[in-house]
Amino acid sequence: SQQGEEDPQALSIQEGENATMNCSYKTSINNLQWYRQNSGRGLVHLILIRSNEREKHSGRLRVTLDTSKKSSSLLITASRAADTASYFCATGGGSRLTFGEGTQLTVNP
Amino acid sequence: DSGVTQTPKHLITATGQRVTLRCSPRSGDLSVYWYQQSLDQGLQFLIQYYNGEERAKGNILERFSAQQFPDLHSELNLSSLELGDSALYFCASSVFPTGGRHGYTFGSGTRLTVV
């Protein structure tokens, strides 16, 4: 079973709008990562947030982490058509990452 | 180009056959991870090697095996293939055995179709 669960499963927005994706996980974590996957391609690491951090920014990306609720959110601001992809959260301690099922984001031009 | 090279990109084979997937990690990375992505199971961790040694094992079937060679490239061997083994197989690499703050670098995957 997956450690993380993304919500929503699918999201469709217009270019320029913001997109928010949520991730919930079950066990304690050292960090949480977000990855992007374009259709049928490899995953690209976006951002890592440690368990002692509450918020992190990288360009148009903003990630929050609430360890008390075991949840994280990924916000993409001013979305572009090129942001169309699946987004996965991943948790893991040690050697392996456990991925959620992903949110399919579609940004319409 | 992520720096992680996987070959072949596509593979079509029959049930019962054996195939080998190859991965060259990003230059300088000592750790290699194999993941399977299928529609029904999502992304599943299979196995990890670090500097030639097996470090962690996930949901890897007994019909599957892997190894990492002295030049750090890795091979994933899948045998007695079944229709359900059809999936995308990803290799990822990292410098440290636990990933590190820059996460893992993924290859573009091998799409295996078993017919």
Backbone of each chain as ProteinMPNN parsed JSONL, in Angstrom:
{"seq_chain_A": "SQQGEEDPQALSIQEGENATMNCSYKTSINNLQWYRQNSGRGLVHLILIRSNEREKHSGRLRVTLDTSKKSSSLLITASRAADTASYFCATGGGSRLTFGEGTQLTVNP", "coords_chain_A": {"N_chain_A": [[0.851, -1.189, 0.0], [0.37, 2.312, -0.52], [2.303, 4.868, 1.003], [1.839, 7.588, 0.908], [-0.931, 9.668, 0.108], [-2.357, 11.382, -2.473], [-4.269, 14.287, -3.11], [-6.278, 16.44, -5.01], [-7.103, 13.552, -7.136], [-7.107, 14.258, -9.753], [-6.703, 17.344, -11.459], [-7.793, 20.19, -13.097], [-6.979, 23.167, -14.577], [-6.883, 26.662, -15.625], [-4.389, 28.331, -17.542], [-2.199, 30.434, -15.756], [-3.616, 30.394, -13.421], [-3.516, 29.295, -9.957], [-2.337, 26.182, -8.658], [-3.136, 23.714, -6.352], [-2.038, 20.975, -4.579], [-2.503, 18.203, -2.463], [-1.09, 16.107, 0.059], [-1.217, 13.252, 2.034], [0.142, 11.346, 4.676], [1.186, 8.369, 6.48], [2.979, 7.461, 8.48], [5.625, 8.482, 10.766], [7.993, 10.85, 9.563], [11.201, 11.728, 8.127], [11.687, 13.459, 6.107], [9.949, 14.944, 3.333], [9.254, 14.597, -0.054], [8.644, 16.084, -3.248], [7.784, 15.142, -6.512], [7.747, 15.457, -10.084], [6.16, 14.088, -12.927], [6.211, 13.861, -16.281], [4.112, 12.737, -18.921], [4.579, 9.335, -19.221], [7.282, 9.582, -18.814], [10.415, 9.906, -16.981], [10.713, 10.548, -13.415], [11.006, 13.76, -11.96], [12.816, 15.44, -9.567], [11.442, 17.835, -7.432], [11.322, 19.297, -4.967], [12.417, 19.177, -1.57], [11.345, 18.83, 1.702], [12.135, 19.148, 5.06], [11.382, 17.425, 8.137], [11.419, 19.222, 10.22], [10.855, 21.606, 9.114], [8.458, 24.016, 8.036], [7.607, 25.32, 5.823], [8.542, 25.791, 2.432], [10.157, 27.265, -0.36], [10.533, 27.287, -3.898], [11.242, 28.83, -6.659], [8.335, 29.04, -8.535], [7.095, 27.286, -6.899], [5.621, 26.272, -3.846], [5.869, 24.658, -0.864], [4.281, 23.181, 1.863], [4.369, 21.778, 5.13], [2.794, 19.877, 7.526], [3.358, 18.289, 10.252], [1.883, 17.458, 12.404], [-0.582, 16.914, 11.406], [0.118, 15.128, 9.574], [0.473, 15.822, 6.837], [0.999, 17.406, 3.655], [1.335, 20.109, 1.357], [1.453, 21.136, -2.041], [1.95, 23.96, -3.825], [1.551, 25.457, -6.889], [2.232, 28.361, -8.414], [0.843, 30.779, -10.7], [0.359, 29.1, -13.025], [1.517, 27.229, -15.896], [1.1, 25.929, -19.234], [3.079, 24.075, -19.606], [3.363, 22.977, -17.135], [1.702, 20.882, -16.968], [1.328, 17.662, -15.868], [1.978, 14.71, -13.882], [1.989, 14.757, -10.369], [3.802, 13.752, -7.595], [3.967, 12.93, -4.18], [6.489, 11.911, -1.912], [7.712, 9.848, 0.597], [10.132, 8.781, 2.969], [12.377, 6.96, 4.895], [15.719, 6.354, 5.33], [16.656, 4.021, 2.95], [14.738, 3.865, 0.915], [12.158, 5.28, -1.144], [8.743, 5.962, -0.71], [6.019, 6.286, -2.668], [3.144, 8.346, -3.268], [-0.068, 8.084, -4.914], [-0.334, 10.032, -6.759], [-1.168, 13.196, -8.313], [-2.865, 14.179, -11.124], [-2.229, 16.846, -13.026], [-3.652, 19.167, -15.164], [-3.047, 21.822, -17.208], [-4.694, 24.187, -18.884], [-4.288, 25.982, -21.893]], "CA_chain_A": [[0.0, 0.0, 0.0], [1.132, 3.529, -0.627], [2.443, 5.66, 2.219], [1.207, 8.874, 0.73], [-2.127, 9.741, -0.731], [-2.52, 12.733, -2.999], [-5.634, 14.771, -3.288], [-7.179, 15.501, -5.697], [-6.46, 12.643, -8.078], [-6.955, 15.0, -10.994], [-6.974, 18.773, -11.32], [-7.721, 20.868, -14.379], [-7.073, 24.609, -14.36], [-6.475, 27.511, -16.739], [-3.075, 28.948, -17.441], [-2.195, 31.635, -14.924], [-4.212, 30.088, -12.114], [-2.688, 28.538, -9.029], [-2.734, 24.781, -8.464], [-2.768, 23.193, -5.041], [-2.173, 19.533, -4.426], [-2.288, 17.812, -1.084], [-0.555, 14.77, 0.285], [-1.283, 12.79, 3.419], [0.964, 10.163, 4.882], [0.71, 7.622, 7.642], [3.94, 7.258, 9.564], [6.552, 9.585, 10.996], [8.91, 11.037, 8.451], [12.341, 12.619, 8.262], [11.48, 14.488, 5.11], [8.944, 14.642, 2.319], [9.701, 15.126, -1.333], [7.668, 16.155, -4.331], [8.327, 14.849, -7.826], [6.871, 15.644, -11.239], [6.349, 13.123, -13.999], [5.523, 14.092, -17.538], [3.5, 11.498, -19.387], [5.445, 8.256, -19.659], [8.694, 9.923, -18.662], [10.959, 9.716, -15.635], [10.331, 11.518, -12.399], [11.937, 14.853, -11.731], [12.736, 15.927, -8.197], [11.081, 19.244, -7.361], [11.636, 19.956, -3.706], [12.436, 18.338, -0.371], [11.112, 19.587, 2.935], [12.482, 18.321, 6.206], [10.306, 17.343, 9.13], [11.46, 20.382, 11.123], [10.503, 22.783, 8.331], [7.012, 24.157, 7.846], [7.33, 25.86, 4.496], [9.729, 25.939, 1.601], [9.845, 27.829, -1.669], [11.495, 27.111, -4.973], [10.627, 29.436, -7.841], [6.873, 29.143, -8.43], [6.621, 26.213, -6.03], [5.601, 26.474, -2.402], [5.499, 23.423, -0.177], [4.084, 23.267, 3.305], [4.361, 20.497, 5.822], [2.19, 19.88, 8.854], [3.618, 16.945, 10.774], [0.839, 17.076, 13.354], [-1.68, 16.373, 10.597], [0.72, 14.208, 8.599], [0.045, 16.255, 5.514], [1.813, 18.379, 2.954], [0.69, 20.643, 0.167], [2.298, 21.719, -3.071], [1.277, 25.038, -4.538], [2.221, 25.98, -8.077], [1.617, 29.648, -8.723], [0.886, 31.26, -12.093], [0.65, 27.87, -13.763], [1.752, 27.29, -17.339], [0.741, 24.679, -19.909], [4.196, 23.14, -19.42], [3.253, 22.355, -15.811], [0.86, 19.694, -17.1], [2.112, 16.49, -15.479], [1.544, 14.084, -12.625], [2.805, 15.193, -9.244], [3.823, 12.726, -6.554], [4.719, 13.135, -2.953], [7.242, 10.712, -1.553], [8.299, 9.856, 1.927], [11.03, 7.652, 3.124], [13.509, 7.073, 5.775], [16.679, 5.336, 4.928], [17.058, 3.732, 1.582], [13.703, 3.789, -0.101], [11.076, 6.246, -1.189], [7.403, 5.437, -0.913], [5.291, 7.311, -3.407], [1.708, 8.351, -3.314], [-0.63, 7.702, -6.216], [-0.152, 11.14, -7.678], [-2.221, 14.088, -8.804], [-2.696, 14.522, -12.532], [-2.546, 18.257, -13.235], [-3.775, 19.621, -16.545], [-3.131, 23.274, -17.312], [-5.232, 24.494, -20.204], [-3.818, 27.287, -22.384]], "C_chain_A": [[0.885, 1.237, 0.0], [1.188, 4.238, 0.717], [1.688, 6.961, 2.083], [-0.019, 8.772, -0.155], [-2.294, 11.17, -1.169], [-3.997, 13.036, -3.203], [-5.551, 16.148, -3.941], [-6.41, 14.537, -6.587], [-6.213, 13.336, -9.394], [-7.391, 16.435, -10.775], [-6.791, 19.423, -12.676], [-7.942, 22.357, -14.152], [-6.676, 25.354, -15.636], [-5.088, 28.078, -16.473], [-3.162, 30.233, -16.622], [-2.796, 31.421, -13.55], [-3.201, 29.339, -11.242], [-3.228, 27.122, -8.892], [-2.245, 24.319, -7.098], [-3.054, 21.706, -4.979], [-1.813, 19.165, -2.991], [-1.814, 16.364, -0.989], [-0.705, 14.434, 1.762], [-0.467, 11.519, 3.532], [0.644, 9.556, 6.238], [1.696, 7.542, 8.792], [4.837, 8.474, 9.72], [7.573, 9.653, 9.867], [10.101, 11.884, 8.855], [12.237, 13.766, 7.27], [10.394, 14.041, 4.143], [9.397, 15.312, 1.04], [8.524, 15.186, -2.305], [8.413, 15.944, -5.655], [7.274, 15.148, -8.89], [7.196, 14.578, -12.271], [5.521, 13.546, -15.204], [5.134, 12.743, -18.118], [4.523, 10.488, -19.881], [6.93, 8.514, -19.504], [9.157, 9.649, -17.231], [10.504, 10.802, -14.684], [11.43, 12.549, -12.211], [11.732, 15.379, -10.314], [12.458, 17.426, -8.196], [11.608, 19.903, -6.096], [11.594, 18.941, -2.572], [12.222, 19.238, 0.827], [11.361, 18.654, 4.115], [11.366, 18.386, 7.247], [10.298, 18.528, 10.088], [11.199, 21.694, 10.387], [8.996, 22.823, 8.13], [6.672, 24.621, 6.443], [8.637, 26.007, 3.746], [9.306, 26.424, 0.229], [10.945, 27.463, -2.65], [10.838, 27.637, -6.237], [9.132, 29.608, -7.645], [6.267, 28.077, -7.529], [6.674, 26.636, -4.57], [5.1, 25.189, -1.769], [5.326, 23.722, 1.294], [4.04, 21.864, 3.88], [3.767, 20.683, 7.208], [2.341, 18.474, 9.425], [2.555, 16.509, 11.778], [-0.354, 16.463, 12.626], [-1.178, 15.346, 9.586], [0.263, 14.574, 7.187], [1.0, 17.3, 4.963], [1.007, 18.904, 1.778], [1.734, 21.229, -0.757], [1.458, 22.737, -3.815], [2.144, 25.45, -5.715], [1.513, 27.268, -8.442], [1.778, 29.978, -10.201], [1.2, 30.11, -13.044], [0.768, 28.117, -15.267], [1.351, 25.958, -17.949], [1.828, 23.62, -19.697], [4.193, 22.484, -18.05], [2.366, 21.114, -15.846], [1.698, 18.447, -16.886], [1.417, 15.822, -14.306], [2.522, 14.488, -11.54], [2.662, 14.182, -8.114], [4.524, 13.255, -5.316], [5.389, 11.81, -2.603], [7.823, 10.88, -0.176], [9.238, 8.669, 2.034], [12.113, 7.959, 4.105], [14.491, 6.014, 5.339], [16.795, 5.214, 3.431], [15.966, 3.825, 0.535], [12.73, 4.95, -0.002], [9.771, 5.508, -1.392], [6.571, 6.552, -1.501], [3.795, 7.183, -3.198], [1.249, 8.018, -4.722], [-0.626, 8.85, -7.213], [-1.391, 11.952, -7.964], [-1.909, 14.418, -10.25], [-3.164, 15.965, -12.72], [-2.58, 18.554, -14.73], [-3.951, 21.127, -16.524], [-3.528, 23.605, -18.735], [-4.794, 25.878, -20.672], [-4.968, 28.254, -22.637]], "O_chain_A": [[2.022, 1.198, 0.472], [0.224, 4.207, 1.481], [0.99, 7.393, 3.0], [-0.121, 7.917, -1.034], [-2.365, 12.076, -0.339], [-4.826, 12.154, -3.431], [-4.79, 16.981, -3.45], [-5.202, 14.688, -6.773], [-5.233, 13.048, -10.082], [-8.317, 16.714, -10.014], [-5.765, 19.236, -13.33], [-8.966, 22.764, -13.604], [-6.196, 24.753, -16.597], [-4.682, 28.273, -15.327], [-4.096, 31.019, -16.783], [-2.519, 32.178, -12.62], [-2.187, 28.828, -11.72], [-4.433, 26.895, -8.997], [-1.083, 24.513, -6.74], [-4.154, 21.246, -5.284], [-0.918, 19.76, -2.391], [-2.106, 15.53, -1.846], [-0.361, 15.235, 2.631], [-0.398, 10.72, 2.598], [-0.074, 10.147, 7.044], [1.295, 7.554, 9.956], [4.807, 9.387, 8.895], [7.96, 8.634, 9.295], [10.028, 12.664, 9.805], [12.644, 14.893, 7.553], [9.981, 12.882, 4.151], [9.863, 16.451, 1.049], [7.553, 14.438, -2.19], [9.497, 16.48, -5.882], [6.073, 15.097, -8.628], [8.355, 14.212, -12.464], [4.291, 13.583, -15.151], [5.766, 11.728, -17.829], [5.248, 10.747, -20.842], [7.751, 7.747, -20.009], [8.375, 9.214, -16.386], [9.979, 11.836, -15.095], [12.62, 12.244, -12.295], [10.617, 15.717, -9.917], [13.144, 18.194, -8.87], [12.263, 20.944, -6.153], [10.833, 17.974, -2.612], [12.852, 20.289, 0.946], [10.865, 17.528, 4.159], [10.526, 19.286, 7.229], [9.271, 18.811, 10.706], [11.309, 22.771, 10.974], [8.341, 21.783, 8.061], [5.585, 24.35, 5.935], [9.685, 26.3, 4.321], [8.249, 26.055, -0.283], [12.117, 27.347, -2.291], [9.98, 26.975, -6.82], [8.704, 30.255, -6.689], [5.045, 27.984, -7.416], [7.63, 27.266, -4.117], [4.024, 24.697, -2.11], [6.131, 24.432, 1.896], [3.712, 20.898, 3.191], [4.197, 21.552, 7.967], [1.55, 17.58, 9.12], [2.351, 15.312, 11.98], [-1.047, 15.601, 13.166], [-1.963, 14.768, 8.835], [-0.263, 13.74, 6.45], [1.709, 17.98, 5.705], [0.111, 18.23, 1.269], [2.76, 21.748, -0.318], [0.4, 22.421, -4.359], [3.326, 25.754, -5.554], [0.32, 27.261, -8.747], [2.713, 29.524, -10.861], [2.188, 30.15, -13.776], [0.207, 29.064, -15.819], [1.272, 24.955, -17.239], [1.538, 22.426, -19.619], [4.939, 21.533, -17.82], [2.287, 20.378, -14.862], [2.655, 18.195, -17.619], [0.402, 16.306, -13.805], [3.73, 14.553, -11.765], [1.555, 13.808, -7.728], [5.544, 13.939, -5.403], [4.906, 10.736, -2.961], [8.361, 11.933, 0.167], [9.141, 7.695, 1.287], [12.682, 9.05, 4.142], [14.103, 4.891, 5.015], [17.01, 6.203, 2.73], [16.276, 3.859, -0.656], [12.509, 5.519, 1.067], [9.702, 4.544, -2.154], [6.433, 7.624, -0.912], [3.254, 6.098, -2.986], [2.053, 7.713, -5.603], [-0.892, 8.643, -8.397], [-2.516, 11.461, -7.869], [-0.814, 14.883, -10.566], [-4.351, 16.263, -12.588], [-1.645, 18.229, -15.462], [-4.879, 21.649, -15.906], [-2.784, 23.335, -19.678], [-4.915, 26.848, -19.923], [-4.739, 29.39, -23.052]]}, "seq_chain_B": "DSGVTQTPKHLITATGQRVTLRCSPRSGDLSVYWYQQSLDQGLQFLIQYYNGEERAKGNILERFSAQQFPDLHSELNLSSLELGDSALYFCASSVFPTGGRHGYTFGSGTRLTVV", "coords_chain_B": {"N_chain_B": [[18.13, 15.727, -20.208], [18.715, 13.578, -17.612], [20.983, 12.399, -16.696], [20.968, 9.856, -15.795], [20.987, 6.831, -17.337], [18.965, 4.647, -19.098], [18.506, 1.536, -20.624], [16.892, -1.009, -22.611], [14.709, 1.502, -24.113], [12.183, 0.68, -24.787], [10.577, -2.47, -24.646], [9.389, -5.435, -25.875], [8.096, -8.529, -25.182], [7.543, -12.086, -24.873], [5.355, -14.06, -22.771], [6.852, -15.959, -20.165], [9.428, -15.542, -20.93], [12.789, -14.154, -20.477], [14.274, -11.111, -19.502], [16.672, -8.414, -19.562], [17.237, -5.41, -17.98], [18.959, -2.37, -18.199], [20.949, -0.016, -16.408], [22.667, 2.992, -16.123], [24.078, 4.897, -13.695], [23.935, 8.391, -12.695], [26.874, 10.333, -13.123], [29.174, 9.949, -10.54], [27.331, 9.176, -8.677], [26.667, 6.727, -6.277], [24.694, 5.082, -5.485], [22.034, 3.026, -6.542], [18.695, 2.649, -7.479], [15.833, 0.649, -8.083], [12.64, 0.911, -9.498], [9.24, 0.013, -10.009], [6.578, 0.902, -12.083], [3.217, 0.688, -12.386], [-0.175, 0.655, -13.589], [-2.02, -0.342, -11.745], [-0.616, -0.763, -9.384], [0.873, 1.479, -8.9], [3.817, 3.394, -8.105], [6.369, 1.365, -7.171], [8.879, 0.436, -4.95], [11.642, -1.538, -5.696], [14.379, -2.541, -5.361], [17.587, -1.69, -3.94], [20.926, -0.765, -4.573], [24.139, -0.084, -3.287], [27.185, 1.108, -4.001], [27.929, -1.344, -5.134], [26.897, -3.23, -3.42], [24.004, -4.938, -2.212], [21.51, -3.031, -0.666], [18.943, -2.456, 0.202], [15.738, -3.998, 0.112], [12.696, -4.196, -1.588], [9.45, -4.583, -2.752], [10.126, -6.831, -4.424], [9.837, -9.438, -6.7], [10.53, -12.982, -6.497], [11.238, -13.934, -8.939], [12.586, -11.926, -10.042], [15.729, -10.306, -10.225], [18.68, -8.478, -9.338], [21.727, -6.634, -9.888], [24.686, -4.778, -9.097], [27.411, -3.533, -10.769], [31.086, -3.358, -10.76], [31.692, -0.983, -12.149], [29.606, 0.535, -11.459], [27.244, 0.495, -12.906], [23.966, -0.916, -13.242], [21.957, -3.838, -13.417], [18.753, -5.146, -14.025], [17.177, -8.113, -13.801], [14.574, -9.9, -15.194], [12.605, -12.69, -15.019], [10.801, -15.594, -16.282], [8.513, -14.291, -17.299], [5.366, -12.678, -16.819], [2.075, -11.62, -17.84], [1.273, -9.63, -16.11], [3.603, -8.389, -15.416], [4.088, -6.376, -17.076], [4.989, -3.083, -17.343], [6.308, 0.164, -16.427], [9.688, 0.448, -15.832], [11.799, 1.965, -13.663], [14.975, 3.371, -13.079], [16.86, 4.881, -10.565], [19.23, 7.182, -9.169], [21.579, 8.162, -6.619], [23.892, 10.121, -4.699], [24.387, 9.579, -2.018], [23.595, 6.836, 0.191], [21.121, 7.189, 1.319], [19.756, 8.937, -0.154], [19.616, 11.89, 0.239], [19.53, 15.566, 0.273], [18.859, 16.474, -2.206], [17.255, 14.674, -3.356], [16.362, 11.915, -5.44], [17.746, 11.039, -8.642], [16.114, 10.321, -11.504], [15.997, 7.965, -14.207], [14.731, 7.782, -17.6], [13.266, 5.555, -17.921], [12.274, 2.134, -18.697], [9.995, 0.763, -20.808], [8.234, -2.044, -20.422], [6.57, -4.518, -22.144], [4.665, -7.318, -21.902], [3.583, -9.952, -23.788]], "CA_chain_B": [[18.836, 14.5, -19.853], [18.938, 13.594, -16.167], [22.276, 11.815, -16.384], [20.743, 8.435, -15.553], [20.691, 6.247, -18.645], [18.338, 3.329, -19.056], [18.303, 0.868, -21.91], [16.339, -0.258, -23.722], [13.573, 2.356, -23.762], [10.986, -0.134, -24.963], [10.864, -3.901, -24.761], [8.203, -6.273, -26.007], [8.53, -9.911, -25.095], [6.455, -13.032, -24.636], [5.287, -14.663, -21.436], [7.814, -17.018, -19.923], [10.769, -15.145, -21.334], [13.651, -13.442, -19.53], [14.847, -9.886, -20.066], [17.596, -7.673, -18.706], [17.173, -3.966, -18.098], [20.249, -1.824, -17.815], [20.935, 1.353, -15.889], [23.922, 3.657, -15.779], [23.726, 6.02, -12.816], [24.555, 9.687, -12.928], [28.283, 10.328, -12.757], [29.433, 10.28, -9.137], [26.337, 8.557, -7.788], [27.043, 5.375, -5.901], [23.507, 4.308, -5.135], [21.081, 2.793, -7.621], [17.399, 2.139, -7.027], [14.914, 0.216, -9.139], [11.228, 1.07, -9.2], [8.278, -0.45, -11.006], [5.367, 1.71, -12.097], [2.116, 0.095, -13.138], [-1.432, 1.364, -13.356], [-2.743, -0.812, -10.566], [0.224, -0.751, -8.179], [1.586, 2.741, -8.734], [5.278, 3.312, -8.062], [6.785, 0.434, -6.131], [10.313, 0.255, -4.785], [12.044, -2.931, -5.872], [15.638, -2.901, -4.734], [18.614, -0.669, -3.964], [22.337, -1.126, -4.434], [25.036, 1.018, -2.959], [28.598, 0.788, -4.22], [28.09, -2.75, -5.459], [26.27, -4.133, -2.45], [22.576, -4.766, -2.003], [21.319, -2.276, 0.564], [17.559, -2.548, 0.663], [14.873, -4.763, -0.774], [11.291, -3.847, -1.445], [8.474, -5.556, -3.252], [10.705, -7.488, -5.591], [9.46, -10.841, -6.808], [11.663, -13.913, -6.549], [11.589, -14.098, -10.36], [13.384, -10.765, -10.423], [16.989, -10.156, -9.509], [19.441, -7.325, -9.794], [23.085, -6.516, -9.388], [25.425, -3.568, -9.455], [28.748, -3.939, -11.185], [32.157, -2.471, -10.272], [31.641, 0.358, -12.76], [28.396, 1.086, -10.829], [26.001, 0.304, -13.619], [23.14, -1.948, -12.618], [21.053, -4.584, -14.289], [17.585, -5.776, -13.408], [16.807, -9.291, -14.574], [13.196, -10.333, -14.974], [12.482, -13.99, -15.664], [9.474, -16.231, -16.275], [7.652, -13.116, -17.353], [3.921, -12.814, -16.865], [1.414, -10.437, -18.386], [1.225, -8.623, -15.054], [4.896, -7.717, -15.246], [4.105, -5.227, -17.978], [5.069, -1.875, -16.522], [7.481, 1.011, -16.609], [10.71, 0.173, -14.832], [12.669, 3.119, -13.522], [16.181, 3.347, -12.293], [17.201, 6.177, -9.992], [20.521, 7.133, -8.499], [21.901, 9.243, -5.701], [25.263, 10.041, -4.198], [24.379, 8.942, -0.715], [22.696, 5.683, 0.244], [19.791, 7.548, 1.783], [19.152, 9.931, -1.044], [20.155, 13.228, 0.392], [18.552, 16.664, 0.185], [18.475, 16.75, -3.592], [16.403, 13.601, -3.834], [16.916, 10.94, -6.367], [17.695, 11.372, -10.051], [15.497, 9.197, -12.21], [16.121, 7.785, -15.638], [13.469, 7.937, -18.333], [12.51, 4.315, -17.792], [12.116, 1.102, -19.726], [8.609, 0.291, -20.853], [8.181, -3.473, -20.722], [5.263, -5.073, -22.498], [4.686, -8.778, -22.003], [2.412, -10.351, -24.598]], "C_chain_B": [[19.216, 14.546, -18.36], [20.324, 13.114, -15.798], [22.174, 10.348, -16.028], [20.263, 7.818, -16.865], [20.111, 4.851, -18.483], [18.177, 2.795, -20.463], [17.725, -0.515, -21.685], [15.199, 0.645, -23.258], [12.262, 1.577, -23.833], [11.404, -1.58, -25.152], [9.535, -4.64, -24.84], [8.674, -7.715, -26.035], [7.343, -10.803, -24.741], [6.487, -13.549, -23.196], [6.28, -15.807, -21.343], [9.248, -16.653, -20.258], [11.51, -14.428, -20.209], [14.223, -12.218, -20.23], [15.788, -9.257, -19.052], [17.476, -6.2, -19.017], [18.463, -3.391, -17.528], [20.125, -0.375, -17.369], [22.341, 1.826, -15.622], [23.6, 4.862, -14.924], [24.408, 7.315, -13.247], [25.994, 9.652, -12.422], [28.473, 10.765, -11.307], [28.454, 9.658, -8.161], [26.701, 7.108, -7.532], [25.843, 4.463, -5.665], [22.563, 4.213, -6.321], [19.825, 2.154, -7.036], [16.598, 1.706, -8.249], [13.484, 0.338, -8.64], [10.406, 0.517, -10.359], [7.048, 0.441, -10.928], [4.323, 1.048, -12.98], [0.837, 0.818, -12.751], [-2.088, 0.94, -12.053], [-1.925, -0.726, -9.288], [0.914, 0.584, -7.926], [3.089, 2.518, -8.771], [5.704, 2.46, -6.881], [8.308, 0.319, -6.124], [10.647, -1.227, -4.906], [13.295, -3.256, -5.072], [16.618, -1.74, -4.857], [19.991, -1.31, -3.83], [23.137, 0.122, -4.104], [26.461, 0.515, -3.096], [28.822, -0.716, -4.38], [27.392, -3.722, -4.539], [24.765, -3.871, -2.373], [22.346, -4.092, -0.66], [19.888, -2.396, 1.106], [16.73, -3.285, -0.374], [13.432, -4.367, -0.509], [10.418, -4.961, -1.962], [8.972, -6.259, -4.505], [10.37, -8.971, -5.573], [10.709, -11.725, -6.869], [12.121, -14.151, -7.982], [12.463, -12.953, -10.85], [14.677, -10.759, -9.617], [17.736, -8.966, -10.077], [20.868, -7.422, -9.291], [23.664, -5.188, -9.82], [26.881, -3.969, -9.665], [29.799, -2.964, -10.672], [32.15, -1.084, -10.909], [30.358, 1.1, -12.36], [27.135, 0.983, -11.676], [25.253, -0.871, -13.007], [22.275, -2.621, -13.677], [19.939, -5.209, -13.459], [17.155, -6.909, -14.325], [15.409, -9.749, -14.187], [13.014, -11.648, -15.72], [11.071, -14.546, -15.504], [8.376, -15.174, -16.328], [6.178, -13.468, -17.498], [3.327, -11.529, -17.401], [1.427, -9.293, -17.372], [2.533, -7.918, -14.791], [5.035, -6.526, -16.185], [4.025, -3.949, -17.157], [6.211, -1.013, -17.03], [8.46, 0.694, -15.49], [11.692, 1.341, -14.83], [13.889, 2.767, -12.688], [16.398, 4.767, -11.778], [18.57, 6.053, -9.333], [20.676, 8.313, -7.55], [23.329, 9.049, -5.23], [25.299, 9.214, -2.924], [23.394, 7.772, -0.692], [21.303, 6.016, 0.718], [19.223, 8.705, 0.983], [19.765, 11.307, -0.918], [19.144, 14.308, 0.074], [18.161, 17.02, -1.232], [17.663, 15.617, -4.186], [17.143, 12.65, -4.75], [16.828, 11.48, -7.786], [17.199, 10.152, -10.805], [15.891, 9.171, -13.678], [14.754, 7.876, -16.295], [12.688, 6.633, -18.427], [12.609, 3.377, -18.973], [10.668, 0.647, -19.675], [8.607, -1.155, -21.311], [6.747, -3.885, -20.998], [5.423, -6.568, -22.666], [3.404, -9.211, -22.709], [2.24, -11.874, -24.589]], "O_chain_B": [[19.941, 15.437, -17.917], [20.799, 13.392, -14.697], [23.192, 9.658, -15.963], [19.253, 8.241, -17.427], [20.69, 3.991, -17.819], [17.765, 3.512, -21.375], [18.028, -1.145, -20.672], [14.772, 0.549, -22.108], [11.352, 1.795, -23.033], [12.445, -1.873, -25.74], [8.671, -4.486, -23.978], [9.55, -8.076, -26.821], [6.277, -10.32, -24.359], [7.506, -13.479, -22.51], [6.517, -16.528, -22.312], [10.178, -17.38, -19.907], [10.953, -14.137, -19.151], [14.608, -12.277, -21.398], [15.713, -9.526, -17.853], [17.598, -5.784, -20.169], [18.983, -3.861, -16.516], [19.306, 0.386, -17.884], [23.121, 1.136, -14.967], [22.91, 5.772, -15.384], [25.334, 7.313, -14.058], [26.289, 9.015, -11.412], [27.992, 11.822, -10.9], [28.71, 9.614, -6.958], [27.006, 6.358, -8.458], [25.965, 3.238, -5.649], [22.323, 5.198, -7.018], [19.893, 1.243, -6.211], [16.678, 2.322, -9.312], [13.155, -0.069, -7.526], [10.82, 0.55, -11.518], [6.534, 0.707, -9.841], [4.531, 0.873, -14.181], [0.771, 1.499, -11.728], [-2.65, 1.769, -11.338], [-2.499, -0.623, -8.203], [1.478, 0.797, -6.852], [3.574, 1.571, -9.392], [5.43, 2.797, -5.729], [8.935, 0.129, -7.166], [10.0, -2.068, -4.283], [13.28, -4.135, -4.211], [16.501, -0.909, -5.758], [20.186, -2.265, -3.077], [22.849, 1.222, -4.578], [26.882, -0.397, -2.385], [29.771, -1.281, -3.838], [27.303, -4.912, -4.842], [24.316, -2.728, -2.459], [22.899, -4.508, 0.358], [19.669, -2.431, 2.317], [16.988, -3.205, -1.575], [13.007, -4.223, 0.637], [10.623, -6.134, -1.649], [8.291, -6.269, -5.53], [10.586, -9.666, -4.58], [11.792, -11.274, -7.242], [13.27, -14.528, -8.212], [13.014, -13.01, -11.949], [14.697, -11.167, -8.456], [17.444, -8.508, -11.182], [21.173, -8.195, -8.383], [23.201, -4.56, -10.772], [27.486, -4.652, -8.838], [29.466, -1.875, -10.205], [32.559, -0.111, -10.275], [30.075, 2.179, -12.881], [26.056, 1.35, -11.211], [25.845, -1.715, -12.334], [21.922, -2.024, -14.694], [20.155, -5.72, -12.36], [16.811, -6.686, -15.486], [15.105, -9.957, -13.012], [13.245, -11.711, -16.927], [10.266, -14.05, -14.715], [7.448, -15.167, -15.52], [5.801, -14.411, -18.193], [3.979, -10.484, -17.419], [1.575, -8.128, -17.741], [2.578, -6.953, -14.028], [5.994, -5.761, -16.09], [3.097, -3.763, -16.369], [6.967, -1.396, -17.922], [8.081, 0.678, -14.319], [12.32, 1.66, -15.839], [13.831, 1.985, -11.74], [16.143, 5.737, -12.491], [19.009, 4.957, -8.986], [19.986, 9.325, -7.671], [23.9, 7.965, -5.344], [26.104, 8.297, -2.764], [22.456, 7.74, -1.488], [20.385, 5.214, 0.544], [18.292, 9.374, 1.431], [20.364, 11.822, -1.862], [18.026, 14.012, -0.347], [17.225, 17.792, -1.441], [17.409, 15.599, -5.39], [18.372, 12.609, -4.804], [15.946, 12.279, -8.101], [17.801, 9.081, -10.742], [16.092, 10.21, -14.305], [13.739, 8.03, -15.616], [11.575, 6.609, -18.952], [12.973, 3.765, -20.083], [10.176, 0.204, -18.637], [8.942, -1.451, -22.458], [5.84, -3.639, -20.203], [6.225, -7.028, -23.478], [2.297, -8.882, -22.284], [1.314, -12.395, -25.211]]}, "name": "protein", "num_of_chains": 2, "seq": "SQQGEEDPQALSIQEGENATMNCSYKTSINNLQWYRQNSGRGLVHLILIRSNEREKHSGRLRVTLDTSKKSSSLLITASRAADTASYFCATGGGSRLTFGEGTQLTVNPDSGVTQTPKHLITATGQRVTLRCSPRSGDLSVYWYQQSLDQGLQFLIQYYNGEERAKGNILERFSAQQFPDLHSELNLSSLELGDSALYFCASSVFPTGGRHGYTFGSGTRLTVV"}
